[in-house]
Amino acid sequence: MSINLKVYDNGDHTCLVWMPADGKPISECRGFTIRRILDGKDSYLPGFTGFSDDEKPDPAALWKRPLQRYMWWDYGVRPGQVVQYSIVPVVRPTPGGDLQLSAGDASALTPPMTVTGQTSPHVSAYFNKGIVAAQWVSRVLDDVAAKTKVKKPKIADLIGNLKEPTATDPGNALRNALSGLLRPQLLKLLADVKQNGGEIYAALYELNDPELIAGLSALGKKCHLLLANGAFAKKPHNDENYAVRQKLKGVVDMHDRLVGGNHFAHNKFVVFCDSSGTPYSVLSGSTNWAMTGLCTQANNAVIVDSPELAADFKNQWDLLKAAGNDYPPSLAAANSKASTFSVDGASITQWFAPTAGGEDMIYARKLINEAKDGILFLFFNPGKFVQPGDSDEDWTLLQNIITRHHEDSPNYNPNLYVSGVVNQAIENLTDDGPAKSKGKAQQAAADPTAPAPVTLFSGGNAPPQRLGYESMIPKNIKDVFHDWEAETLGSGVHIHSKVVVIDPFGEKPVVMTGSHNLGHKASIANDDNLMIIEGNAAIAAAYAVNIIAIYQNFRWNAYVEAHRNDPHVFHNLQDNGDWQTGHLSGGALAELLFWIGKPGAAPSGAPAPGGAPAPAGPPAKTVTAGPVPALPKAKPTKKPKAPKKKTPKKKAPKKKAPKKKAPAKKKKPAKKKKAVKKKKKAPAKKKKSAKKKRAR
């Protein structure tokens, strides 16, 4: 028995997936420990619970708190660091005996990986850590309370704090941590334009973050800002951005886009130009330029260095400016066709909304219906459920994805891996199944101003899990997991990314993202953009890893809450090997195979299993390790040397045989396995993300 391991680099963390090479449970295995060598420092990553409530971690042997699962996230790495991993089974050979490291069953050490994130030469993706209901956030809030003597520090205050931390002031530490790699990248882009004498053209839905406002202001009149009125809930101006609009008028080149009725001017894009005014790069994604957008909602940004694509966005900016506060038919007509650009050997098809007839959704649906291996997604308020049989042109992309698991669908595929999170409650779409009546289906629109639970999907033919607030911050975490902190929730929006990833490890990986909520209303009524990247495996892997980390965070919290009153709920490690069975069968096994590929020994450093990238497209950045080479198997290669001595067969056992057995005892190299047993300290934690307020 030995283990295959695959590691994904996602910039601010790594994602590890492993499983036995033969797909079978390991005898007497009590879990796995992750051996990590980070910038030359060797340590084991501990789990967060032991075999009993009163068990405390052993600082000298952190591996004694193993992980009883096959996927884990390491948030203890930073960009630029070099890391290697090995997965080592922890076994208890005799009941009541000591735990041991089973070095012989461990994976090989992965090749060194420099943490940079998934990028191709001209396309990159950035994410924040916007899930507030997480242990690491609770611990930070405890530290803040102790430092400031404030009993219950408010996240809303902390994410607006720009000061450097001191002994008595938490400063910007939580803000910086929650905003992840996303905020510094936005600031760097603005600073680079300023330094190079360039200019920008920005179309923004929401703007209130003080650092980003300062970055825009620093550009002066070289910042051409098309500023919308957000959710236009604030009277008397009907303008959420009224205060900042007054502040920036006369400072930047300000243009108003104050829409009403059924419309939202919902873009969040920036075109970067050189000193001559020529576009060279563009930023899009889901991130509103607000404190909540950066810190307390899960968001993403995609940056493409392509003069042609940037010029396409600049053209859209000009069309919106010319439209003023209106929606002339010419705008929808212009947006009903898309241009496709070749970037890094992959293609980017860029859509803008409003369209005349949902042409962007038609294009996206075709790709969803062609998915072969799997679809992952994050949705925020995609829109109404439409009764099957009615016009599928009005479907959200979420409904298209779910329908791939419905037997009566022409695109039915029961083996398609489907996993994702939806922020909104959508009647008949995020509940237990399709509506039985057209009348009920028509009530399925979600109210974007209402409190919005999160819904988890693990397939389109199983009931989704609708998580109320009691699941998102489970009481059981505090009551049962005695060393765990009670978690906080934040308010309003939690998942704000709008992403669909198709076949990320297959022959034709696809990423769909932008400001677009991926529904019919966004397509025909809003200012929006939808970038569809086909063939870029690196970017597909980046988004897939981000999605599964968010999904697993909520799935764990939902599990804890669902079993709050169950005395058998997992809150300690299982002290036998039976825990492995559920992970290595059924849907759990299918999930592992999607992420790691089919069981089978992969040599250390071999290309990652799970499919090749599209022809000419950039591959995903991963490292893999197969089983540790089985040293005892080296013995047969020594035996052929015996006949070369030309001694009678009987003589060999007499004199030479004893001497031959000495070299054969080269079992000693097995001591190399003991190197894996090195007990070094260095807990490395990982945590999930954080949450967010409101937005669209």
C-alpha positions in Angstrom: 0.0 0.0 0.0 1.2 3.5 -0.8 -0.2 6.9 -1.6 -0.6 9.2 -4.5 -0.6 12.9 -3.8 -1.5 16.0 -5.9 -0.8 19.6 -4.8 -2.4 22.7 -6.3 -0.8 26.1 -5.8 -3.4 28.9 -5.4 -1.2 31.8 -4.3 -2.2 32.3 -0.7 -2.6 28.6 0.0 -2.1 25.1 -1.3 -4.7 22.4 -1.8 -3.6 18.8 -1.2 -5.5 15.8 -2.5 -4.4 12.2 -1.9 -5.6 8.6 -1.9 -4.1 5.1 -1.6 -2.6 4.0 -4.9 -4.8 0.9 -5.0 -7.9 2.8 -3.8 -8.3 0.6 -0.7 -8.2 1.4 3.0 -4.9 1.1 4.9 -4.9 -1.5 7.7 -5.2 0.1 11.2 -4.9 3.6 9.7 -6.0 6.3 12.2 -5.6 9.1 9.7 -2.8 10.9 7.8 -0.3 13.6 8.8 1.1 16.0 6.2 4.8 16.3 6.3 5.8 19.8 5.0 9.2 21.2 4.2 8.7 25.0 4.0 11.8 27.0 3.0 13.9 24.2 4.3 12.1 23.8 7.7 10.7 20.3 8.2 7.4 19.9 10.2 4.1 18.1 10.5 0.8 19.8 10.0 -1.6 18.9 12.9 -5.3 18.3 12.7 -7.6 20.3 15.0 -9.0 17.5 17.1 -7.7 14.3 18.8 -9.1 10.9 19.8 -10.8 12.2 23.0 -12.1 15.5 24.4 -9.4 15.9 27.0 -6.5 15.0 24.7 -4.0 17.9 24.3 -1.6 18.2 21.3 1.9 16.9 21.9 4.2 19.7 20.8 7.0 17.2 20.1 4.7 15.0 18.0 2.1 17.0 16.2 1.5 14.1 13.8 -0.4 12.4 16.6 -3.4 14.5 15.7 -3.9 13.1 12.2 -6.5 14.1 9.6 -9.2 11.6 8.8 -9.9 12.8 5.3 -8.2 13.0 1.9 -8.2 16.7 1.0 -6.7 19.5 3.0 -5.7 23.2 2.6 -2.5 24.7 3.8 -2.9 28.4 4.6 0.5 28.6 6.3 2.3 29.3 3.0 3.0 32.7 1.5 3.9 33.8 -2.1 7.5 33.2 -2.9 8.0 30.4 -0.4 9.2 27.0 -1.5 7.3 24.0 -0.2 7.4 20.2 -0.5 4.9 17.7 0.9 4.5 14.0 1.8 1.4 12.3 3.1 2.2 9.8 5.9 -0.3 7.4 7.3 -0.6 7.3 11.1 -1.4 3.8 12.4 -2.1 2.0 15.7 -0.9 -1.6 15.0 -2.3 -3.0 18.3 -5.4 -1.8 20.1 -4.4 0.5 22.9 -0.9 0.6 21.6 1.1 3.7 20.6 0.4 5.6 17.4 3.1 5.2 14.7 4.1 6.8 11.5 3.8 4.3 8.7 6.7 5.5 6.5 6.5 2.5 4.2 3.0 3.5 3.1 3.8 7.2 2.7 3.8 9.1 -0.5 7.1 10.3 -1.9 8.1 13.9 -1.2 6.8 16.2 -3.9 9.3 18.2 -6.0 9.9 21.7 -4.7 7.1 24.1 -5.5 7.5 27.9 -5.4 4.2 29.4 -4.3 3.0 31.9 -6.9 -0.6 31.0 -7.7 -2.1 29.7 -10.9 -1.2 32.1 -13.8 -0.4 31.9 -17.4 2.0 34.5 -19.0 -0.8 37.1 -19.6 -3.7 35.9 -17.5 -3.9 35.9 -13.7 -6.6 35.4 -11.0 -6.7 36.8 -7.5 -9.0 35.9 -4.6 -9.7 37.3 -1.1 -10.5 35.3 2.0 -14.0 36.6 2.4 -15.6 33.9 4.5 -15.9 35.4 8.0 -17.4 32.2 9.7 -14.0 30.7 10.2 -11.9 29.7 13.2 -9.0 31.9 12.3 -11.3 35.0 12.2 -12.7 34.2 15.6 -9.2 33.9 17.1 -8.2 37.2 15.6 -11.3 38.8 17.1 -10.4 37.4 20.5 -7.0 38.9 20.2 -8.5 42.3 19.3 -10.8 42.1 22.3 -7.9 41.4 24.6 -5.8 44.2 23.1 -8.4 46.9 22.9 -10.5 45.9 26.0 -13.6 46.0 23.7 -15.8 43.0 24.6 -17.2 42.4 21.1 -15.1 44.1 18.3 -17.1 44.9 15.2 -15.7 43.5 11.9 -17.2 46.5 10.1 -14.9 48.8 12.1 -11.8 46.6 11.7 -12.1 46.3 7.9 -11.9 50.0 7.6 -8.9 50.4 9.8 -5.9 51.5 7.7 -3.4 52.0 10.6 -0.4 49.8 11.2 -0.9 47.5 14.2 0.5 48.5 17.6 0.4 47.0 21.1 -3.0 48.5 21.8 -4.5 49.0 18.3 -5.1 46.0 16.0 -4.7 48.3 13.0 -5.1 46.8 9.6 -4.2 43.2 10.4 -7.6 41.7 10.0 -8.4 43.9 6.9 -5.2 42.8 5.3 -5.8 39.1 6.1 -9.4 39.0 4.9 -8.6 40.8 1.6 -6.0 38.2 0.8 -3.9 38.7 -2.4 -6.7 40.6 -4.0 -6.5 44.1 -2.3 -2.7 44.5 -2.7 -2.9 43.5 -6.4 -5.6 46.2 -7.0 -3.5 48.8 -5.3 -0.4 47.7 -7.2 -2.1 48.1 -10.5 -3.2 51.7 -9.7 0.3 52.5 -8.4 2.0 51.2 -11.6 -0.3 53.3 -13.8 0.6 56.4 -11.7 4.3 55.7 -11.9 4.3 55.1 -15.6 2.2 58.2 -16.4 -0.7 56.1 -17.8 -4.4 56.4 -17.3 -7.4 54.2 -16.5 -11.0 53.9 -17.6 -13.1 52.4 -14.8 -16.8 51.4 -14.7 -17.7 50.7 -11.0 -21.0 49.7 -9.3 -19.9 50.5 -5.8 -17.1 52.6 -4.3 -16.3 53.2 -0.7 -13.0 51.6 0.2 -10.6 54.3 1.5 -7.4 52.8 0.0 -9.0 52.3 -3.4 -10.5 55.8 -3.4 -7.0 57.2 -2.6 -5.5 55.1 -5.4 -8.0 56.5 -7.9 -7.6 60.1 -6.6 -3.9 59.9 -7.0 -4.4 59.6 -10.8 -6.3 62.8 -10.9 -7.8 63.5 -14.3 -6.1 60.5 -15.7 -8.7 58.5 -13.9 -11.7 58.3 -16.1 -14.4 57.0 -13.8 -17.9 55.9 -14.9 -19.6 55.6 -11.5 -23.0 54.0 -11.1 -25.5 54.5 -8.3 -25.1 51.0 -6.8 -28.2 49.5 -5.3 -29.7 53.1 -5.3 -31.3 52.5 -1.9 -30.3 55.8 -0.3 -32.7 58.6 -0.5 -33.1 61.4 -1.4 -30.4 61.0 -4.1 -31.3 57.4 -5.2 -27.5 57.0 -5.2 -25.5 54.7 -2.9 -22.3 56.4 -4.1 -23.5 59.9 -3.5 -20.9 60.9 -0.9 -17.9 59.6 -2.8 -19.2 61.1 -6.0 -19.2 64.5 -4.4 -15.8 63.9 -3.0 -14.2 62.9 -6.3 -15.9 65.4 -8.6 -13.2 67.8 -9.7 -10.5 65.4 -8.6 -10.9 62.7 -11.2 -12.6 62.7 -14.6 -16.1 61.7 -13.3 -19.0 60.5 -15.4 -22.3 59.6 -13.9 -24.3 56.4 -14.8 -27.4 56.8 -12.6 -29.9 54.2 -13.8 -33.3 53.2 -12.4 -36.2 50.9 -12.8 -35.3 47.3 -13.4 -31.7 48.1 -14.2 -28.4 48.0 -12.4 -25.2 49.6 -13.8 -23.3 46.6 -12.4 -19.8 46.6 -13.9 -16.6 46.3 -11.9 -13.9 46.6 -14.6 -10.9 48.8 -15.2 -9.0 49.4 -18.4 -5.3 50.2 -18.0 -3.7 52.5 -20.6 -0.1 53.6 -21.2 1.1 57.2 -21.3 -0.2 57.6 -24.8 -3.7 56.5 -23.9 -3.4 53.1 -25.5 -5.1 50.2 -23.6 -2.8 47.3 -22.7 -4.5 45.4 -19.8 -7.9 45.0 -18.2 -9.3 43.9 -14.8 -12.7 42.3 -14.4 -14.3 39.9 -11.9 -16.9 40.1 -9.1 -15.2 42.5 -6.7 -17.0 45.7 -5.8 -14.6 48.5 -4.8 -16.0 48.6 -1.3 -14.7 47.5 2.1 -17.1 44.6 2.2 -16.2 43.7 -1.4 -12.6 43.4 -0.4 -13.0 41.8 3.0 -16.3 40.2 3.9 -17.6 38.6 0.7 -16.0 35.9 -1.3 -14.7 37.6 -4.4 -12.3 37.3 -7.3 -10.5 39.4 -9.9 -9.2 38.3 -13.3 -6.5 40.4 -15.0 -5.7 39.9 -18.7 -2.7 41.7 -20.3 -4.0 41.9 -23.9 -4.2 45.2 -25.8 -7.0 43.8 -28.0 -9.2 42.7 -25.1 -8.5 45.9 -23.2 -9.5 47.9 -26.3 -12.8 45.9 -26.4 -13.5 46.9 -22.8 -12.6 50.5 -23.5 -15.1 50.4 -26.4 -17.8 49.2 -23.9 -16.8 52.1 -21.5 -17.3 54.6 -24.4 -20.8 53.0 -25.2 -21.9 53.3 -21.6 -20.6 56.9 -21.3 -22.6 57.8 -24.4 -25.7 56.1 -23.1 -25.7 58.5 -20.1 -28.4 57.3 -17.6 -30.4 55.4 -20.3 -30.5 52.1 -22.1 -30.8 52.9 -25.9 -31.6 50.0 -28.2 -28.2 50.6 -29.9 -26.4 49.5 -26.6 -28.1 46.1 -26.5 -27.6 45.7 -30.3 -23.9 46.3 -30.0 -23.6 43.8 -27.1 -25.5 41.0 -28.8 -22.3 39.9 -30.6 -19.0 39.0 -28.8 -15.4 39.1 -29.9 -13.0 36.3 -29.3 -9.3 36.9 -28.5 -6.4 34.5 -28.4 -4.3 34.9 -25.2 -1.6 32.4 -24.1 -2.8 29.8 -26.6 -6.3 29.8 -25.2 -9.4 31.8 -26.3 -11.3 34.5 -24.4 -14.8 35.3 -25.6 -15.9 38.6 -24.1 -19.6 39.4 -23.6 -21.2 42.6 -22.4 -24.7 43.2 -21.2 -27.4 44.2 -21.8 -27.9 42.0 -24.8 -31.0 42.0 -27.0 -32.0 38.4 -26.5 -29.6 36.7 -24.0 -27.0 35.8 -26.6 -24.3 35.6 -23.8 -26.4 33.0 -22.0 -27.0 30.9 -25.1 -23.2 30.7 -25.7 -22.6 29.8 -22.0 -25.3 27.1 -22.0 -23.7 25.4 -25.0 -20.5 25.0 -23.0 -22.3 23.7 -19.9 -24.1 21.1 -22.0 -20.8 20.0 -23.4 -19.2 19.4 -20.0 -17.7 15.9 -19.8 -16.0 15.6 -16.4 -17.4 18.1 -13.9 -18.7 21.6 -13.2 -18.0 23.7 -10.2 -19.6 27.1 -9.4 -20.3 30.0 -7.1 -23.4 32.0 -7.7 -24.8 35.2 -6.2 -28.5 35.9 -6.9 -28.7 34.3 -10.4 -32.5 34.8 -10.7 -35.7 32.9 -11.1 -36.3 29.2 -11.5 -38.1 28.6 -14.7 -40.5 25.6 -15.0 -39.0 22.9 -17.3 -40.8 23.0 -20.6 -41.0 26.8 -20.5 -38.5 28.7 -22.5 -35.0 27.6 -21.5 -33.7 30.9 -22.8 -34.9 32.3 -19.5 -33.0 29.8 -17.4 -30.2 30.8 -15.1 -26.9 28.9 -15.7 -27.5 27.3 -12.3 -30.6 25.6 -13.6 -28.7 24.5 -16.7 -26.0 22.9 -14.5 -28.5 21.1 -12.2 -30.4 19.8 -15.2 -27.3 17.8 -16.4 -28.2 15.3 -13.6 -31.9 15.0 -14.6 -32.8 11.9 -16.5 -35.3 13.6 -18.7 -32.7 16.1 -19.9 -31.2 15.6 -23.4 -27.8 16.4 -21.8 -28.2 14.0 -18.9 -24.9 12.7 -17.5 -25.2 11.0 -14.1 -21.4 10.7 -13.8 -20.8 14.5 -14.1 -19.1 15.8 -11.0 -21.1 18.9 -9.8 -20.2 20.9 -6.8 -20.9 24.5 -5.8 -22.3 27.2 -3.5 -25.2 29.7 -4.1 -25.6 32.7 -1.9 -29.3 33.3 -2.4 -32.3 31.3 -1.4 -34.2 30.6 -4.7 -37.5 28.8 -4.3 -37.7 25.6 -6.3 -34.1 26.0 -7.4 -32.1 25.9 -4.1 -34.7 23.8 -2.2 -35.4 20.1 -2.5 -36.3 19.9 -6.2 -38.0 21.4 -9.3 -41.3 23.1 -8.8 -44.4 21.0 -9.5 -46.4 23.9 -10.8 -45.7 26.8 -13.1 -47.4 29.2 -10.6 -45.1 28.2 -7.8 -42.1 28.5 -10.1 -42.9 32.0 -11.0 -42.5 33.0 -7.3 -38.8 31.9 -7.4 -37.2 35.3 -7.7 -34.9 36.0 -4.8 -35.1 39.3 -3.0 -31.5 40.7 -3.1 -32.3 42.9 -0.1 -33.4 40.0 2.2 -31.1 38.0 4.4 -29.6 35.4 2.2 -28.6 31.9 3.4 -26.1 29.8 1.5 -27.0 26.7 -0.4 -24.6 23.8 -1.1 -24.9 21.6 -4.2 -23.2 18.3 -4.5 -24.9 17.1 -7.7 -28.1 18.0 -9.5 -30.0 14.9 -8.5 -29.5 15.2 -4.7 -31.4 17.7 -2.5 -29.2 20.8 -2.0 -28.4 21.8 1.5 -29.9 25.1 2.4 -27.9 26.6 5.3 -29.6 29.0 7.6 -27.5 31.2 9.9 -27.5 28.4 12.5 -25.6 26.2 10.1 -23.2 28.9 8.9 -22.1 29.6 12.5 -22.9 26.3 14.2 -23.6 26.5 17.9 -22.2 22.9 18.0 -18.7 24.1 17.2 -18.5 25.9 20.5 -20.5 23.4 22.5 -18.8 20.2 21.4 -15.4 21.1 20.0 -14.1 22.4 23.3 -10.9 24.0 22.0 -12.7 25.6 19.0 -13.9 29.2 19.0 -17.5 30.3 18.4 -17.7 31.7 15.0 -19.1 35.0 13.7 -21.2 35.6 10.6 -20.9 39.0 9.2 -24.1 40.2 7.4 -25.8 40.2 4.1 -23.7 38.8 1.2 -21.4 35.9 1.9 -20.7 34.5 -1.6 -20.4 37.3 -4.2 -18.2 35.6 -6.8 -20.0 34.6 -10.0 -18.1 31.8 -11.5 -18.6 28.6 -13.5 -15.7 26.2 -14.1 -16.1 23.4 -16.6 -13.8 20.4 -16.9 -10.9 22.1 -15.2 -8.6 19.1 -15.6 -10.0 17.9 -18.9 -9.2 18.5 -22.5 -11.2 21.8 -22.7 -11.2 23.6 -19.4 -13.5 26.6 -19.3 -13.9 29.5 -16.8 -16.8 31.9 -16.8 -16.6 35.0 -14.6 -17.1 38.7 -14.4 -19.7 41.0 -12.9 -22.6 39.0 -14.5 -24.9 37.2 -12.1 -25.3 34.5 -14.7 -29.0 34.8 -15.2 -31.5 36.1 -17.7 -32.2 39.4 -15.9 -28.5 40.3 -15.8 -28.3 39.4 -19.5 -31.1 41.7 -20.8 -31.4 44.5 -18.2 -28.1 45.3 -16.5 -24.7 46.8 -17.4 -22.6 43.7 -17.0 -19.7 41.8 -18.4 -19.0 38.0 -18.8 -15.5 36.7 -19.7 -15.4 33.1 -20.9 -11.9 31.7 -21.0 -11.5 28.4 -22.9 -8.4 26.2 -22.9 -6.5 27.9 -20.0 -6.0 25.0 -17.5 -4.0 27.1 -15.1 -6.8 29.7 -14.6 -9.4 26.9 -14.5 -7.4 25.2 -11.7 -7.1 28.5 -9.8 -10.9 29.0 -9.8 -11.7 25.3 -9.1 -9.5 25.3 -6.0 -11.0 28.5 -4.7 -14.5 27.1 -5.2 -13.9 23.8 -3.4 -12.2 25.5 -0.4 -15.4 27.7 0.0 -17.6 24.7 -0.5 -15.8 22.6 2.1 -15.9 25.3 4.7 -19.7 25.5 4.5 -20.2 21.8 4.1 -18.3 21.2 7.4 -20.3 23.8 9.3 -23.5 22.4 7.9 -22.5 18.9 9.0 -21.8 20.0 12.6 -25.1 21.9 12.9 -27.2 19.1 11.3 -25.9 16.6 14.0 -26.0 19.0 16.9 -28.2 16.7 19.0 -26.7 13.5 17.7 -24.4 11.9 20.3 -22.6 10.1 17.6 -21.6 13.2 15.6 -18.0 13.4 14.8 -16.2 15.5 17.3 -13.2 13.3 18.0 -11.1 11.1 15.7 -12.3 7.5 15.2 -9.9 5.1 16.9 -10.0 2.4 14.2 -9.6 2.1 10.5 -13.3 2.1 9.6 -13.4 5.8 9.0 -11.8 5.3 5.6 -14.6 3.3 4.1 -17.0 6.2 3.4 -14.3 8.3 1.9 -13.2 5.6 -0.6 -16.6 4.7 -2.0 -19.7 6.3 -3.6 -19.8 10.0 -4.1 -16.8 10.7 -1.9 -14.6 8.5 -4.1 -15.9 10.1 -7.2 -14.9 13.5 -5.8 -11.4 12.3 -5.1 -11.0 10.8 -8.5 -12.1 14.1 -10.1 -9.4 15.9 -8.2 -6.5 13.4 -8.3 -7.3 11.1 -11.3 -7.7 7.3 -11.3 -5.8 5.2 -8.7 -2.4 4.0 -9.8 1.2 4.7 -8.9 2.4 8.0 -10.3 6.2 8.6 -10.1 7.4 11.5 -8.1 7.1 14.7 -10.0 5.1 13.1 -12.8 2.6 15.2 -14.7 -0.6 15.6 -12.7 -3.2 13.0 -13.4 -6.7 14.1 -14.3 -6.4 15.1 -17.9 -4.3 17.2 -20.2 -4.8 20.8 -21.0 -6.4 21.9 -24.2 -3.9 21.9 -27.1 -1.6 24.9 -26.9 -3.2 26.1 -23.7 -1.2 26.6 -20.5 -1.3 23.7 -18.1 -2.3 23.9 -14.4 0.4 24.4 -11.9 0.5 21.3 -9.7 3.1 18.9 -8.3 2.5 15.2 -7.8 4.1 12.4 -5.9 3.5 8.7 -6.2 4.4 6.0 -3.7 7.8 5.9 -2.1 9.8 3.4 -4.2 9.4 -0.1 -2.7 13.0 -0.8 -1.7 12.6 -4.5 -0.9 11.8 -5.0 -4.6 15.4 -4.2 -5.4 16.4 -7.7 -4.2 15.4 -9.6 -7.3 17.8 -7.4 -9.4 20.7 -8.8 -7.3 19.8 -12.5 -8.0 20.8 -12.6 -11.6 24.4 -11.9 -10.6 24.7 -15.3 -8.9 24.6 -17.3 -12.1 27.4 -15.2 -13.5 29.8 -16.9 -11.0 29.6 -20.1 -13.0 29.6 -22.1 -9.8 27.6 -25.3 -9.5 24.2 -24.7 -8.3 24.8 -26.6 -5.1 28.0 -24.7 -4.2 26.3 -21.4 -4.3 24.2 -22.1 -1.2 27.3 -23.6 0.5 29.8 -20.8 0.5 28.7 -17.9 -1.5 25.1 -17.9 -0.4 25.8 -16.5 3.0 27.8 -13.7 1.5 25.1 -13.0 -1.0 22.6 -12.6 1.7 24.6 -9.9 3.3 24.3 -7.5 0.4 20.7 -8.6 0.0 20.1 -7.2 3.4 20.3 -3.9 1.8 17.0 -3.5 3.5 18.9 -0.9 5.5 17.9 1.8 3.0 14.5 1.4 4.5 16.0 3.6 7.2 15.4 6.4 4.7 11.8 5.9 5.5 12.6 6.9 9.1 13.5 10.3 7.8 9.9 10.7 7.2 9.5 10.0 10.8 11.4 13.0 11.8 9.4 14.6 14.5 9.7 18.3 14.1 7.5 21.1 15.3 5.9 23.7 13.3 2.2 23.6 13.4 0.9 25.1 10.3 -2.6 26.1 10.2 -5.0 26.6 7.5 -8.3 28.2 7.7 -11.1 29.0 5.6 -12.1 32.3 4.5 -14.4 35.1 5.5 -17.7 36.8 4.6 -19.3 39.8 3.3 -22.0 42.4 3.6 -24.2 43.4 0.7 -23.7 43.9 -3.0 -24.7 42.6 -6.3 
